[in-house]
Amino acid sequence: MKNWNVLVTAQPGWGRELHLLRALNLLGEFHPTQFKDVCTGRVEDVTRFLDALLRAREANERWTRDLARVIPVERTFRFAPEDLATQLKQAVAPFAQRMAGGSFHVRLERRGLIGQVTSPEVEREVADHLFALLEDRGKDLHASFREPDYIVAAETLDDECGVALLTREVMERYPFVQAR
């Protein structure tokens, strides 16, 4: 497993991923994955990286047209398909305190493992776990699919998973940061 803290997807189209990778490698270390139009990367400072992307986009730099979305990942881990929900619950537990009093939903973007992992089931298990964690602490949390305060984003690449807690503020500031 490469040490990655950013997942980037390219717009579909011939040569767009390569064009995007060339530009991104000026901002960090990025590599293609075995999945079409999906790249992972390592940057020193995620906020600085996102700001650089935003400035490039606002300056209408040509390569930014190849950028589809960006997920700033807080943690990565390997998993077996039957253990994904359990490991994901452990990975997102530290997010619970930050989410207290807010609204959220969980989004799992599964790549690979067809027939081995059912995204809606895992999403529901992880959401129920977060509700239980905060209820045990006497804190509130609400589910919302329309303008949530938080999205717990999990991105799998076969047996690797990257997890992020996307805030409404980050998604509003950086329009390319979005969960599907």
NUMI-278521 format. One record per residue (C-alpha): residue in three letters; x, y, z. Coordinates in Angstrom, 2 decimals. Example, Ala and Ser with C-alpha at 12.3 -4.5 7.8 and 13.67 -1.06 7.14 Angstrom:
REM residues 2
+---------+---------+---------+---------+
! residuo !      xx !      yy !      zz !
+---------+---------+---------+---------+
!     Ala !   12.30 !   -4.50 !    7.80 !
!     Ser !   13.67 !   -1.06 !    7.14 !
+---------+---------+---------+---------+
REM end
This chain:
REM residues 180
+---------+---------+---------+---------+
! residuo !      xx !      yy !      zz !
+---------+---------+---------+---------+
!     Met !    0.00 !    0.00 !    0.00 !
!     Lys !    1.35 !    3.38 !   -0.98 !
!     Asn !    1.23 !    6.08 !    1.67 !
!     Trp !   -1.53 !    8.34 !    0.28 !
!     Asn !   -3.51 !   11.15 !    1.81 !
!     Val !   -5.36 !   12.40 !   -1.27 !
!     Leu !   -7.55 !   10.60 !   -3.79 !
!     Val !   -8.15 !   12.43 !   -7.07 !
!     Thr !  -10.40 !   11.47 !   -9.95 !
!     Ala !  -10.00 !   12.74 !  -13.49 !
!     Gln !  -12.76 !   13.65 !  -15.88 !
!     Pro !  -13.37 !   10.81 !  -18.33 !
!     Gly !  -11.64 !   11.10 !  -21.67 !
!     Trp !   -8.55 !   10.05 !  -23.52 !
!     Gly !   -5.33 !   11.44 !  -21.99 !
!     Arg !   -7.03 !   13.46 !  -19.26 !
!     Glu !   -5.71 !   11.37 !  -16.37 !
!     Leu !   -2.12 !   11.63 !  -17.63 !
!     His !   -2.45 !   15.38 !  -18.20 !
!     Leu !   -3.83 !   15.80 !  -14.68 !
!     Leu !   -1.09 !   13.64 !  -13.15 !
!     Arg !    1.63 !   15.78 !  -14.73 !
!     Ala !    0.19 !   18.91 !  -13.12 !
!     Leu !   -0.50 !   17.26 !   -9.76 !
!     Asn !    3.06 !   15.97 !   -9.49 !
!     Leu !    4.19 !   19.59 !   -9.25 !
!     Leu !    2.16 !   19.79 !   -6.00 !
!     Gly !    2.98 !   16.40 !   -4.45 !
!     Glu !    3.67 !   12.80 !   -5.36 !
!     Phe !    0.81 !   11.28 !   -7.38 !
!     His !    0.35 !    7.92 !   -9.07 !
!     Pro !   -2.32 !    6.28 !  -11.21 !
!     Thr !   -4.19 !    3.32 !   -9.76 !
!     Gln !   -5.47 !    0.23 !  -11.52 !
!     Phe !   -8.85 !    1.99 !  -11.71 !
!     Lys !   -9.57 !    4.23 !  -14.68 !
!     Asp !   -9.32 !    7.94 !  -13.92 !
!     Val !   -8.45 !    7.39 !  -10.23 !
!     Cys !   -5.13 !    8.59 !   -8.76 !
!     Thr !   -3.71 !    8.62 !   -5.26 !
!     Gly !   -1.19 !   11.05 !   -3.93 !
!     Arg !    0.78 !   12.25 !   -0.97 !
!     Val !    1.04 !   15.96 !   -0.17 !
!     Glu !    2.77 !   17.57 !    2.79 !
!     Asp !   -0.04 !   19.97 !    3.67 !
!     Val !   -3.55 !   19.08 !    2.47 !
!     Thr !   -4.97 !   22.59 !    3.00 !
!     Arg !   -2.13 !   24.16 !    1.01 !
!     Phe !   -2.72 !   21.59 !   -1.73 !
!     Leu !   -6.45 !   22.34 !   -1.87 !
!     Asp !   -5.73 !   26.09 !   -1.93 !
!     Ala !   -3.29 !   25.56 !   -4.83 !
!     Leu !   -5.95 !   23.63 !   -6.76 !
!     Leu !   -8.49 !   26.37 !   -6.08 !
!     Arg !   -6.10 !   29.11 !   -7.27 !
!     Ala !   -5.32 !   27.13 !  -10.43 !
!     Arg !   -9.00 !   26.62 !  -11.10 !
!     Glu !   -9.79 !   30.29 !  -10.52 !
!     Ala !   -6.93 !   31.21 !  -12.88 !
!     Asn !   -8.59 !   28.88 !  -15.41 !
!     Glu !   -5.44 !   26.81 !  -15.87 !
!     Arg !   -6.18 !   24.30 !  -18.62 !
!     Trp !   -5.27 !   21.19 !  -16.62 !
!     Thr !   -7.93 !   21.94 !  -13.99 !
!     Arg !  -10.59 !   21.00 !  -16.57 !
!     Asp !   -9.31 !   17.43 !  -16.21 !
!     Leu !   -9.99 !   17.41 !  -12.45 !
!     Ala !  -13.26 !   15.77 !  -11.39 !
!     Arg !  -13.05 !   15.47 !   -7.61 !
!     Val !  -10.66 !   15.35 !   -4.67 !
!     Ile !  -10.97 !   13.52 !   -1.35 !
!     Pro !   -8.48 !   14.59 !    1.35 !
!     Val !   -7.95 !   11.33 !    3.24 !
!     Glu !   -7.23 !   11.27 !    6.98 !
!     Arg !   -6.49 !    7.57 !    7.33 !
!     Thr !   -5.83 !    4.55 !    5.11 !
!     Phe !   -5.91 !    0.84 !    5.89 !
!     Arg !   -5.97 !   -2.58 !    4.24 !
!     Phe !   -8.96 !   -4.84 !    4.78 !
!     Ala !  -10.50 !   -8.18 !    3.92 !
!     Pro !  -13.98 !   -7.77 !    2.37 !
!     Glu !  -15.70 !   -9.47 !    5.31 !
!     Asp !  -13.96 !   -7.10 !    7.76 !
!     Leu !  -14.51 !   -3.79 !    5.96 !
!     Ala !  -17.45 !   -2.62 !    8.09 !
!     Thr !  -15.65 !   -3.46 !   11.35 !
!     Gln !  -12.42 !   -1.75 !   10.33 !
!     Leu !  -14.28 !    1.24 !    8.94 !
!     Lys !  -16.18 !    1.68 !   12.22 !
!     Gln !  -12.84 !    1.74 !   14.07 !
!     Ala !  -11.38 !    4.22 !   11.57 !
!     Val !  -14.28 !    6.69 !   11.87 !
!     Ala !  -14.71 !    6.50 !   15.65 !
!     Pro !  -12.37 !    9.51 !   16.17 !
!     Phe !  -14.69 !   11.56 !   13.92 !
!     Ala !  -17.66 !   11.17 !   16.27 !
!     Gln !  -16.67 !   13.89 !   18.76 !
!     Arg !  -16.04 !   16.36 !   15.91 !
!     Met !  -19.50 !   15.61 !   14.48 !
!     Ala !  -21.47 !   15.99 !   17.74 !
!     Gly !  -24.58 !   18.11 !   17.31 !
!     Gly !  -24.37 !   18.06 !   13.52 !
!     Ser !  -25.95 !   16.28 !   10.59 !
!     Phe !  -24.19 !   13.73 !    8.40 !
!     His !  -24.30 !   10.74 !    6.14 !
!     Val !  -21.82 !    8.03 !    5.17 !
!     Arg !  -20.75 !    7.49 !    1.58 !
!     Leu !  -18.74 !    4.43 !    0.49 !
!     Glu !  -17.27 !    4.59 !   -3.02 !
!     Arg !  -16.32 !    0.99 !   -3.66 !
!     Arg !  -13.87 !    0.16 !   -6.44 !
!     Gly !  -13.29 !   -3.53 !   -6.98 !
!     Leu !  -14.70 !   -6.30 !   -4.79 !
!     Ile !  -17.84 !   -6.69 !   -6.90 !
!     Gly !  -20.25 !   -8.98 !   -5.11 !
!     Gln !  -18.10 !   -9.03 !   -1.97 !
!     Val !  -19.00 !   -5.69 !   -0.40 !
!     Thr !  -22.43 !   -4.05 !   -0.45 !
!     Ser !  -21.97 !   -0.31 !   -0.07 !
!     Pro !  -25.43 !    0.55 !    1.41 !
!     Glu !  -25.06 !   -2.12 !    4.11 !
!     Val !  -21.61 !   -0.90 !    5.13 !
!     Glu !  -22.78 !    2.73 !    5.08 !
!     Arg !  -25.71 !    1.89 !    7.36 !
!     Glu !  -23.52 !   -0.08 !    9.80 !
!     Val !  -21.00 !    2.76 !   10.05 !
!     Ala !  -23.72 !    5.38 !   10.52 !
!     Asp !  -25.39 !    3.30 !   13.25 !
!     His !  -22.02 !    2.98 !   14.98 !
!     Leu !  -21.50 !    6.76 !   14.97 !
!     Phe !  -25.02 !    7.32 !   16.34 !
!     Ala !  -24.33 !    4.81 !   19.14 !
!     Leu !  -20.97 !    6.35 !   20.03 !
!     Leu !  -22.45 !    9.80 !   20.47 !
!     Glu !  -25.58 !    8.56 !   22.21 !
!     Asp !  -23.34 !    6.85 !   24.79 !
!     Arg !  -21.70 !   10.23 !   25.40 !
!     Gly !  -25.04 !   12.03 !   25.68 !
!     Lys !  -24.49 !   13.89 !   22.40 !
!     Asp !  -26.79 !   14.33 !   19.41 !
!     Leu !  -26.22 !   13.50 !   15.75 !
!     His !  -28.72 !   13.61 !   12.87 !
!     Ala !  -28.80 !   11.92 !    9.50 !
!     Ser !  -29.17 !   14.19 !    6.48 !
!     Phe !  -28.63 !   13.70 !    2.79 !
!     Arg !  -29.46 !   17.31 !    1.91 !
!     Glu !  -26.73 !   19.77 !    2.88 !
!     Pro !  -25.25 !   17.78 !    5.78 !
!     Asp !  -22.69 !   19.33 !    8.11 !
!     Tyr !  -20.45 !   16.30 !    7.49 !
!     Ile !  -19.97 !   13.48 !    5.04 !
!     Val !  -17.99 !   10.46 !    6.18 !
!     Ala !  -16.35 !    9.44 !    2.90 !
!     Ala !  -14.77 !    6.03 !    2.46 !
!     Glu !  -12.97 !    5.29 !   -0.80 !
!     Thr !  -11.86 !    1.75 !   -1.57 !
!     Leu !   -9.30 !    0.63 !   -4.11 !
!     Asp !   -9.64 !   -3.17 !   -3.99 !
!     Asp !   -8.39 !   -4.03 !   -0.48 !
!     Glu !   -7.26 !   -0.51 !    0.48 !
!     Cys !   -9.54 !    2.07 !    2.05 !
!     Gly !   -9.08 !    5.79 !    2.59 !
!     Val !  -11.38 !    7.59 !    5.04 !
!     Ala !  -12.21 !   11.29 !    5.27 !
!     Leu !  -14.51 !   13.51 !    7.27 !
!     Leu !  -15.66 !   16.18 !    4.83 !
!     Thr !  -17.15 !   19.28 !    6.41 !
!     Arg !  -19.73 !   21.50 !    4.78 !
!     Glu !  -17.26 !   24.40 !    4.99 !
!     Val !  -14.55 !   22.48 !    3.11 !
!     Met !  -17.01 !   21.31 !    0.44 !
!     Glu !  -18.31 !   24.86 !   -0.04 !
!     Arg !  -14.82 !   26.39 !   -0.20 !
!     Tyr !  -13.42 !   23.74 !   -2.55 !
!     Pro !  -16.13 !   22.72 !   -5.05 !
!     Phe !  -14.00 !   19.79 !   -6.26 !
!     Val !  -14.06 !   18.20 !   -2.77 !
!     Gln !  -17.15 !   16.06 !   -2.87 !
!     Ala !  -18.36 !   12.58 !   -2.11 !
!     Arg !  -20.51 !   10.95 !   -4.76 !
+---------+---------+---------+---------+
REM end
